[in-house]
């Protein structure tokens, strides 16, 4: 028994002295090639997924875009915007309503458009079914055949307002403009539909942008791994 223990100790010492197996250059190359093959397969699957989803989304985007007009002042604007035909203003406009649009770089904007006696509003409150949400925006006032006021919401505030409209689209949505004076009105059904279609367009366009980015990145990676494996 004592001799057996000695053999075990000597064997362990010899194994420790030898150390773990060090892979050869050839083994390292095979392992690298295998990993590159796996990565190539993953990128090809990623590209195929992006291609297939885009084929489904693009008809939806085309149908939505038919409801919008692309507006851009080539002289002053770097990016144009997509605005629903229902929400356009003719000239300066004399409507009181909520306008929304999606910019070319996918920023969502909502504007409170007001025409009438000056109220100098800076806030928009939406209420429906005893629930309300208040939004503070950037005001702009000007005189042109009467008093015009615009309060602009951008990015997350604009999206939050549209999501409120989406949540309560089946109810009467009251809009209260607050400033030095207040003014209230109810959203028209046509305007509600146009606001919801604007929100939908922003989501679809964002999805398309992400999928196109995924396509580009996957294509670059596929080229890289193919070059490695062809060596």
C-alpha positions as CSV (number, residue, x, y, z in Angstrom):
1,X,0.0,0.0,0.0
2,X,2.9,2.3,0.9
3,X,4.6,1.5,-2.4
4,X,1.4,2.3,-4.3
5,X,1.1,5.7,-2.6
6,X,4.7,6.5,-3.6
7,X,4.0,5.6,-7.2
8,X,1.0,7.9,-7.3
9,X,3.1,10.8,-5.8
10,X,5.9,10.2,-8.4
11,X,3.4,10.0,-11.2
12,X,1.7,13.3,-10.2
13,X,5.1,15.0,-9.9
14,X,6.1,13.8,-13.4
15,X,2.7,15.0,-14.9
16,X,3.2,18.4,-13.1
17,X,6.7,18.7,-14.5
18,X,5.5,18.0,-18.0
19,X,2.8,20.6,-17.8
20,X,-0.4,20.8,-19.9
21,X,-0.3,20.0,-23.6
22,X,0.7,22.9,-25.8
23,X,-1.1,23.0,-29.1
24,X,1.0,22.9,-32.2
25,X,0.9,25.6,-34.9
26,X,-1.1,23.3,-37.1
27,X,-3.6,22.6,-34.3
28,X,-4.0,26.4,-33.7
29,X,-4.6,27.0,-37.4
30,X,-7.2,24.2,-37.5
31,X,-9.0,25.7,-34.5
32,X,-8.9,29.2,-36.0
33,X,-10.3,27.9,-39.3
34,X,-13.1,26.0,-37.5
35,X,-14.0,29.2,-35.6
36,X,-14.0,31.2,-38.8
37,X,-16.3,28.7,-40.4
38,X,-18.7,28.9,-37.5
39,X,-18.7,32.7,-37.6
40,X,-19.2,32.7,-41.4
41,X,-22.3,30.4,-40.9
42,X,-23.7,32.7,-38.2
43,X,-23.3,35.8,-40.4
44,X,-24.9,34.1,-43.4
45,X,-27.8,33.2,-41.2
46,X,-28.0,36.8,-39.9
47,X,-28.1,38.1,-43.5
48,X,-30.7,35.6,-44.6
49,X,-32.9,36.6,-41.6
50,X,-32.6,40.3,-42.4
51,X,-33.4,39.7,-46.1
52,X,-36.5,37.6,-45.3
53,X,-37.9,40.1,-42.8
54,X,-37.3,43.0,-45.2
55,X,-39.3,41.2,-47.9
56,X,-42.2,41.1,-45.4
57,X,-41.9,44.7,-44.2
58,X,-41.3,46.6,-47.4
59,X,-44.8,46.2,-48.9
60,X,-46.2,47.6,-45.6
61,X,-43.8,50.5,-45.8
62,X,-44.8,51.2,-49.4
63,X,-48.5,51.2,-48.5
64,X,-47.9,53.6,-45.6
65,X,-45.7,55.9,-47.6
66,X,-48.5,56.3,-50.1
67,X,-50.4,58.2,-47.4
68,X,-47.5,60.6,-46.9
69,X,-45.7,63.4,-48.7
70,X,-42.0,64.0,-48.5
71,X,-41.3,67.6,-47.9
72,X,-37.9,69.3,-48.1
73,X,-36.7,72.8,-48.7
74,X,-33.6,72.2,-50.7
75,X,-32.3,75.7,-50.0
76,X,-32.5,75.5,-46.2
77,X,-32.9,71.9,-45.0
78,X,-30.4,69.0,-44.9
79,X,-33.1,66.5,-44.1
80,X,-36.7,66.5,-45.3
81,X,-39.6,64.9,-43.5
82,X,-42.6,62.6,-44.2
83,X,-45.9,64.2,-43.3
84,X,-49.4,62.6,-43.6
85,X,-51.6,64.3,-46.2
86,X,-54.3,64.8,-43.6
87,X,-51.9,66.7,-41.4
88,X,-50.4,69.1,-44.0
89,X,-51.0,72.8,-43.8
90,X,-51.9,74.7,-46.9
91,X,-49.9,77.9,-46.9
92,X,-49.8,79.2,-43.3
93,X,-53.0,77.3,-42.3
94,X,-55.8,78.3,-40.1
95,X,-56.5,75.0,-38.4
96,X,-56.2,74.1,-34.7
97,X,-54.9,70.6,-34.5
98,X,-51.9,68.3,-33.7
99,X,-49.5,67.8,-36.6
100,X,-46.9,65.0,-36.6
101,X,-44.2,64.0,-39.0
102,X,-41.1,61.8,-39.3
103,X,-37.8,63.3,-40.5
104,X,-35.4,61.7,-42.9
105,X,-33.1,60.7,-40.0
106,X,-36.1,59.1,-38.2
107,X,-36.8,61.7,-35.6
108,X,-40.4,62.0,-34.6
109,X,-41.9,65.5,-34.2
110,X,-45.3,66.6,-33.0
111,X,-46.6,70.2,-33.2
112,X,-49.6,71.8,-31.6
113,X,-50.9,74.1,-34.4
114,X,-53.1,77.0,-33.2
115,X,-54.8,79.9,-35.0
116,X,-56.9,82.4,-33.3
117,X,-56.9,84.9,-30.4
118,X,-53.5,84.9,-28.7
119,X,-53.1,82.4,-25.8
120,X,-49.3,82.0,-25.9
121,X,-49.5,78.3,-25.0
122,X,-46.4,76.3,-24.0
123,X,-48.0,73.0,-22.9
124,X,-50.3,70.4,-24.4
125,X,-52.4,68.1,-22.2
126,X,-54.2,65.1,-23.6
127,X,-57.0,63.5,-21.6
128,X,-59.3,60.6,-22.1
129,X,-61.2,58.2,-19.8
130,X,-60.2,60.2,-16.7
131,X,-56.5,59.8,-17.7
132,X,-54.3,62.7,-18.7
133,X,-50.8,63.4,-19.8
134,X,-49.1,66.8,-20.1
135,X,-46.3,67.7,-22.5
136,X,-44.2,70.9,-22.4
137,X,-42.7,72.0,-25.7
138,X,-40.8,74.7,-27.5
139,X,-43.2,77.6,-28.5
140,X,-43.1,79.8,-31.6
141,X,-45.5,82.6,-32.2
142,X,-46.0,84.8,-35.3
143,X,-48.5,87.1,-37.0
144,X,-49.6,86.4,-40.5
145,X,-53.3,87.2,-41.3
146,X,-53.9,86.5,-37.7
147,X,-52.1,84.9,-34.7
148,X,-50.4,81.6,-35.3
149,X,-48.8,79.5,-32.5
150,X,-46.8,76.4,-32.7
151,X,-45.5,74.3,-29.8
152,X,-43.0,71.6,-30.8
153,X,-42.3,68.3,-29.2
154,X,-39.4,66.1,-30.3
155,X,-38.0,62.6,-29.8
156,X,-39.4,60.8,-26.8
157,X,-42.0,63.4,-25.9
158,X,-43.4,63.3,-29.4
159,X,-43.5,59.5,-29.4
160,X,-45.1,59.5,-25.9
161,X,-47.9,61.8,-27.1
162,X,-48.5,59.6,-30.1
163,X,-48.6,56.5,-27.9
164,X,-51.2,58.2,-25.7
165,X,-53.3,58.7,-28.8
166,X,-52.8,55.1,-29.7
167,X,-53.8,53.9,-26.3
168,X,-57.1,55.9,-26.2
169,X,-57.9,56.0,-29.9
170,X,-61.3,54.4,-29.2
171,X,-62.2,57.2,-26.8
172,X,-62.8,60.9,-27.2
173,X,-59.4,62.5,-26.7
174,X,-59.4,66.1,-25.4
175,X,-56.5,68.4,-26.2
176,X,-56.0,71.3,-23.8
177,X,-53.5,74.1,-24.7
178,X,-52.2,76.0,-21.7
179,X,-50.3,79.2,-21.5
180,X,-51.3,82.7,-20.6
181,X,-54.8,81.5,-21.6
182,X,-56.2,78.1,-22.3
183,X,-58.0,76.5,-25.2
184,X,-59.5,73.0,-25.5
185,X,-60.8,70.9,-28.3
186,X,-61.4,67.2,-29.2
187,X,-59.3,65.3,-31.8
188,X,-61.1,64.5,-35.0
189,X,-61.2,60.9,-36.1
190,X,-59.4,61.6,-39.3
191,X,-56.6,63.4,-37.3
192,X,-56.4,60.5,-34.9
193,X,-56.0,58.0,-37.7
194,X,-53.3,60.2,-39.3
195,X,-51.4,60.5,-36.0
196,X,-51.5,56.7,-35.6
197,X,-50.3,56.1,-39.1
198,X,-47.4,58.5,-38.4
199,X,-46.4,56.5,-35.4
200,X,-46.6,53.3,-37.4
201,X,-44.5,54.8,-40.1
202,X,-41.8,55.8,-37.6
203,X,-41.7,52.2,-36.2
204,X,-41.6,50.6,-39.7
205,X,-38.9,53.0,-40.9
206,X,-36.8,52.3,-37.8
207,X,-37.2,48.6,-38.3
208,X,-36.1,48.9,-41.9
209,X,-33.1,51.0,-40.9
210,X,-32.0,48.4,-38.3
211,X,-32.4,45.6,-40.8
212,X,-30.4,47.4,-43.5
213,X,-27.7,48.1,-41.0
214,X,-27.7,44.4,-40.1
215,X,-27.4,43.5,-43.8
216,X,-24.4,45.7,-44.3
217,X,-22.6,44.5,-41.2
218,X,-23.3,40.8,-42.0
219,X,-22.1,41.3,-45.6
220,X,-18.9,42.8,-44.4
221,X,-18.3,40.0,-42.0
222,X,-19.1,37.4,-44.6
223,X,-16.5,38.9,-46.9
224,X,-13.9,38.9,-44.1
225,X,-14.4,35.3,-43.1
226,X,-14.4,34.1,-46.7
227,X,-11.1,35.8,-47.4
228,X,-9.6,34.1,-44.3
229,X,-10.9,30.7,-45.3
230,X,-9.7,31.1,-48.9
231,X,-6.1,31.5,-47.8
